[in-house]
Amino acid sequence: MIKIKSNREIGLMRKTCTLAASVLSYIEPFIKPGVSTEEINVLCHDYIIKHDAYPSPLDYHGFPKSVCTSPNEVICHGIPSPDVILKDGDILNIDVTTYLNKFHGDTNKTFYVGNVDPKIKELVEVTYKCMREGIKTVRPGAHVGDIGAVIQAIAESAGYSVVEEYCGHGIGREFHEDPQIVHVGIKGKGVKIKKGMTFTIEPMINFGSKECDLQKDDWTVLTKDRSWSAQFEHTILVTERGAEILTLRPEENENF
């Protein structure tokens, strides 16, 4: 059941999403060679708690940490660890969800670690473009298939693949709500978009095959061929005219 948010609920969504966005801005200076993903987890956890919120991933269906950290060939849901040390040339996705005033805000970003290969930078830039252009299709009367169609077209025209097993989702009082936002699709197909919906758009784009490999921890998802993967995510609100990006960071304004 898709939940249409009231004006009061939208106000609360804006607050939690603004906080989630600020976590990514806060953590960026700490992302450098020699830092462990567990150190990043602790910093994000403490920042969220300091702002009177709770990290939604912590203990969610048993997830053991406060953020997801997914380097290189990890598509999503990477578990922070003191044994995973960032190296020059890595990329790292950090996925943050905050729970504030009984509402969740969800966002992620793929960061460069030191000097990254230009071919990998291109993958990251195309992934961001996929998310941005997907967001631009959102308006009342459009369909969720429109989002997936434009993402798929951009990624595949660049020679990459789109992960199909994991997708965006509605969000609000619950971490995951309807509808599902699949990042491939056919224009004009799928659930019709309505004013007041809030959901995430979070394409995962692989350098190689789209196939996934779930690890024994039941969380960490790698590319099956171990090619590298990038992801970006925003929580959006459907407005009368289009989409309001609730998790937009100040440094992103020129991109939209």
Backbone torsions as a table, in degrees:
resi	resn	phi	psi	omega
1	MET	NA	124.1	-178.4
2	ILE	-83.8	129.3	-176.4
3	LYS	-98.7	123.2	175.1
4	ILE	-90.6	126.9	-174.1
5	LYS	-84.0	139.8	174.5
6	SER	-77.8	169.9	178.0
7	ASN	-59.5	-39.5	178.5
8	ARG	-64.1	-44.4	179.7
9	GLU	-64.8	-37.6	177.9
10	ILE	-62.8	-40.6	177.2
11	GLY	-60.5	-40.9	178.2
12	LEU	-70.9	-35.5	175.2
13	MET	-62.5	-41.0	179.1
14	ARG	-59.6	-39.2	-177.5
15	LYS	-68.0	-47.4	-178.6
16	THR	-69.0	-34.8	179.6
17	CYS	-70.7	-36.7	175.4
18	THR	-61.7	-40.1	177.4
19	LEU	-64.6	-47.1	179.9
20	ALA	-57.3	-43.7	178.9
21	ALA	-61.5	-39.1	-177.8
22	SER	-67.0	-26.3	177.0
23	VAL	-63.2	-43.6	179.6
24	LEU	-65.8	-37.9	176.6
25	SER	-65.6	-40.6	-179.5
26	TYR	-64.2	-42.2	-170.4
27	ILE	-80.2	-19.0	-172.7
28	GLU	-53.6	-44.5	-178.5
29	PRO	-63.5	-18.5	-178.1
30	PHE	-87.2	-6.4	-175.4
31	ILE	-89.1	98.8	-177.7
32	LYS	-155.6	162.4	-179.4
33	PRO	-55.0	139.9	178.6
34	GLY	96.6	-12.2	-179.9
35	VAL	-90.3	139.2	177.9
36	SER	-89.0	155.6	177.2
37	THR	-67.9	-23.8	175.7
38	GLU	-68.9	-38.4	176.1
39	GLU	-59.9	-42.0	177.7
40	ILE	-62.6	-43.0	178.5
41	ASN	-58.2	-46.4	-178.3
42	VAL	-64.1	-43.4	179.6
43	LEU	-61.8	-44.7	179.1
44	CYS	-65.4	-43.9	179.5
45	HIS	-57.2	-50.6	-177.1
46	ASP	-63.2	-38.4	179.4
47	TYR	-63.5	-44.9	-178.9
48	ILE	-64.4	-45.9	179.4
49	ILE	-62.8	-40.4	179.1
50	LYS	-59.6	-27.1	-179.2
51	HIS	-97.8	25.5	172.4
52	ASP	61.5	30.9	177.6
53	ALA	-123.5	-178.9	-179.5
54	TYR	-130.8	140.4	177.1
55	PRO	-75.4	111.0	-173.6
56	SER	-54.8	-36.8	-177.8
57	PRO	-66.1	-26.1	-173.3
58	LEU	-63.5	117.2	-178.8
59	ASP	70.7	10.6	176.5
60	TYR	-72.9	110.7	-175.1
61	HIS	50.9	30.5	176.4
62	GLY	92.4	2.1	177.9
63	PHE	-61.8	130.2	-167.7
64	PRO	-88.4	-4.9	-173.7
65	LYS	-127.8	176.3	-173.0
66	SER	-93.6	-20.6	174.5
67	VAL	-137.9	164.2	171.1
68	CYS	-99.3	134.4	177.5
69	THR	-124.2	116.3	-170.9
70	SER	-125.9	98.1	-179.9
71	PRO	-88.9	145.1	164.9
72	ASN	53.9	-105.3	-176.5
73	GLU	-83.3	-0.5	175.9
74	VAL	-82.3	119.5	-178.3
75	ILE	-72.8	-48.6	-176.3
76	CYS	-164.8	166.1	172.7
77	HIS	64.2	27.2	175.7
78	GLY	-65.0	137.7	-178.4
79	ILE	-93.1	121.4	177.8
80	PRO	-55.0	143.6	-176.5
81	SER	-150.9	143.9	174.0
82	PRO	-67.1	-15.8	-178.5
83	ASP	-87.9	-11.4	178.1
84	VAL	-97.4	103.5	-176.7
85	ILE	-105.4	127.2	-179.4
86	LEU	-66.7	140.4	179.4
87	LYS	-121.4	155.0	176.0
88	ASP	-57.4	129.7	-179.8
89	GLY	98.8	-9.1	177.3
90	ASP	-72.7	162.6	161.6
91	ILE	-119.9	152.3	-177.1
92	LEU	-142.7	121.7	171.9
93	ASN	-91.7	130.8	174.3
94	ILE	-116.5	121.6	-176.9
95	ASP	-109.9	118.6	-174.2
96	VAL	-118.2	132.4	169.8
97	THR	-134.0	127.4	179.3
98	THR	-108.3	148.5	177.1
99	TYR	-119.7	106.8	-175.5
100	LEU	-134.2	130.0	179.9
101	ASN	53.6	36.4	175.3
102	LYS	71.7	20.0	175.5
103	PHE	-131.7	147.5	-178.6
104	HIS	-101.2	144.4	172.8
105	GLY	-129.7	130.2	-167.5
106	ASP	-128.9	129.8	179.4
107	THR	-157.8	153.7	172.3
108	ASN	-149.4	165.0	-177.5
109	LYS	-148.6	142.8	171.7
110	THR	-95.9	121.1	-177.2
111	PHE	-101.9	150.4	170.5
112	TYR	-87.1	140.9	174.7
113	VAL	-111.4	104.9	-179.6
114	GLY	66.5	-136.6	-174.8
115	ASN	-93.9	108.0	-174.6
116	VAL	-100.8	140.5	178.4
117	ASP	-54.1	133.3	-179.6
118	PRO	-55.0	-33.3	178.9
119	LYS	-65.9	-35.0	177.7
120	ILE	-75.1	-37.0	175.7
121	LYS	-59.5	-38.8	178.5
122	GLU	-63.2	-41.7	175.8
123	LEU	-57.1	-46.3	-178.9
124	VAL	-64.1	-43.0	-179.1
125	GLU	-65.8	-39.4	178.0
126	VAL	-66.8	-37.4	178.3
127	THR	-62.0	-43.5	177.2
128	TYR	-62.3	-41.5	178.2
129	LYS	-61.8	-40.1	177.8
130	CYS	-57.9	-47.0	179.1
131	MET	-63.0	-48.1	-176.9
132	ARG	-59.5	-46.8	-178.1
133	GLU	-71.7	-31.4	173.8
134	GLY	-62.0	-42.9	178.5
135	ILE	-61.4	-38.1	-176.8
136	LYS	-66.4	-17.4	178.2
137	THR	-80.9	-12.5	-172.0
138	VAL	-77.0	127.1	174.0
139	ARG	-168.6	157.4	176.8
140	PRO	-57.5	134.5	180.0
141	GLY	94.5	-17.1	173.8
142	ALA	-76.5	178.2	-179.2
143	HIS	-125.2	155.6	-179.9
144	VAL	-64.2	-25.8	175.9
145	GLY	-62.1	-26.5	177.7
146	ASP	-63.5	-37.9	-179.9
147	ILE	-64.0	-52.0	-179.0
148	GLY	-63.1	-36.5	-177.7
149	ALA	-62.6	-45.0	-177.7
150	VAL	-72.0	-37.1	177.7
151	ILE	-62.9	-47.4	-179.2
152	GLN	-61.3	-42.3	-178.6
153	ALA	-63.2	-44.0	-178.9
154	ILE	-66.2	-48.1	-176.8
155	ALA	-63.6	-47.4	-175.3
156	GLU	-71.3	-31.0	177.0
157	SER	-67.7	-23.6	176.9
158	ALA	-89.2	-1.8	177.8
159	GLY	92.1	11.6	-178.9
160	TYR	-105.3	174.4	177.6
161	SER	-120.2	157.4	-178.3
162	VAL	-109.4	127.9	176.6
163	VAL	-67.5	130.4	-177.8
164	GLU	-107.0	-18.9	-174.9
165	GLU	-77.7	-18.5	-179.5
166	TYR	-127.2	144.3	-168.9
167	CYS	-147.9	174.7	172.5
168	GLY	-76.1	176.4	-170.8
169	HIS	-161.5	155.6	169.2
170	GLY	-62.5	156.4	-177.6
171	ILE	-154.6	150.5	179.5
172	GLY	173.5	-114.2	175.2
173	ARG	-66.1	-28.1	175.9
174	GLU	-105.8	147.4	178.0
175	PHE	-60.3	-45.6	179.2
176	HIS	-125.5	119.4	178.6
177	GLU	-126.2	174.8	169.5
178	ASP	-75.9	153.0	2.2
179	PRO	-91.7	165.7	169.0
180	GLN	-79.5	139.9	179.1
181	ILE	-114.3	92.6	-179.8
182	VAL	-79.3	143.0	-172.2
183	HIS	-95.4	16.4	164.9
184	VAL	-129.9	157.2	-179.5
185	GLY	172.9	-176.6	179.0
186	ILE	-121.6	130.1	-179.0
187	LYS	-58.0	134.1	178.8
188	GLY	87.0	-0.5	-179.8
189	LYS	-108.4	160.8	176.6
190	GLY	89.9	-175.4	-177.3
191	VAL	-57.7	137.3	176.2
192	LYS	-78.0	135.6	-177.8
193	ILE	-83.6	136.0	-178.5
194	LYS	-128.0	150.6	175.6
195	LYS	-56.3	136.6	178.6
196	GLY	96.7	-9.2	173.8
197	MET	-71.0	147.2	169.8
198	THR	-129.1	129.1	179.5
199	PHE	-156.2	167.5	179.4
200	THR	-100.6	148.3	167.9
201	ILE	-120.3	120.8	-169.2
202	GLU	-149.2	63.6	-176.5
203	PRO	-61.4	138.8	173.1
204	MET	-110.3	116.8	-173.3
205	ILE	-117.3	127.5	-176.4
206	ASN	-104.0	144.6	176.4
207	PHE	-66.9	-32.5	-179.1
208	GLY	-115.6	-125.6	-177.0
209	SER	-70.8	153.6	176.9
210	LYS	-79.2	-10.0	-173.4
211	GLU	-67.7	143.5	-175.3
212	CYS	-111.7	158.5	-179.9
213	ASP	-136.6	98.8	179.1
214	LEU	-74.8	129.5	-176.3
215	GLN	-82.8	172.0	-175.2
216	LYS	-65.0	-19.7	177.8
217	ASP	-75.1	-3.6	179.6
218	ASP	66.6	15.1	177.5
219	TRP	-126.6	-57.7	-172.3
220	THR	-64.3	126.5	180.0
221	VAL	-115.5	120.3	177.6
222	LEU	-107.7	159.3	169.3
223	THR	-68.5	140.2	-177.8
224	LYS	-63.5	-36.2	-179.1
225	ASP	-92.0	2.8	178.8
226	ARG	64.6	21.7	168.2
227	SER	-72.9	161.5	-176.9
228	TRP	-80.3	157.0	-174.9
229	SER	-137.2	145.9	177.1
230	ALA	-128.0	157.9	180.0
231	GLN	-153.1	147.1	168.6
232	PHE	-136.9	152.6	-177.5
233	GLU	-148.2	138.2	168.7
234	HIS	-132.7	149.7	167.4
235	THR	-92.0	129.3	-178.1
236	ILE	-122.9	154.5	174.2
237	LEU	-113.1	131.7	176.0
238	VAL	-81.2	122.4	-179.9
239	THR	-109.8	-178.1	179.1
240	GLU	-61.0	-34.3	-173.1
241	ARG	-101.5	-17.8	-176.0
242	GLY	169.2	-123.9	-177.1
243	ALA	-126.5	134.8	168.7
244	GLU	-101.6	125.0	-179.4
245	ILE	-85.8	106.4	-173.8
246	LEU	-74.0	-24.7	-177.5
247	THR	-104.8	19.8	-179.8
248	LEU	-64.9	130.3	176.5
249	ARG	-89.7	148.9	-177.5
250	PRO	-53.9	-36.6	-177.8
251	GLU	-71.1	-8.6	179.9
252	GLU	-95.4	-8.1	-171.3
253	ASN	-52.1	-38.9	-176.5
254	GLU	-70.0	-17.4	-179.8
255	ASN	-81.5	-14.1	-178.7
256	PHE	-123.2	NA	NA
